[in-house]
Amino acid sequence: MAKVIYNVEHGIDELRDYETYSRLLAMLQGDSTAASNLVSQQQQIHPGKTYHWYLEKVIYDLERDRR
C-alpha cells in the first residue's frame, strides 16, 4: 500500500529511482558517500543521461567487477 501511495504522489520514475538507489546502498553496505561518488563519476563520464541510468550503470559495474 505504501508503494502505491508513494507512486501516486511522486511518480513512477521517482519510485523506481528510490528502489534502485536502495539496491545500490545495499551493495555498498549503506555507504551513501561511496554511492554518491560513484554516481558522480558516471555523470562526468556520460553527461546527459537520466539519474536512473547512472544508478543502473553503477550497479552493473559493481556486479561485473565482483565476478
ABEGO torsion letter per residue (X at the ends): XAAAAAAAAAEAAAAAAAAAAAAAAAAAGGBAAAAAAAAAAAAAABBGBBAAAAAAAAAAAAAAAAX
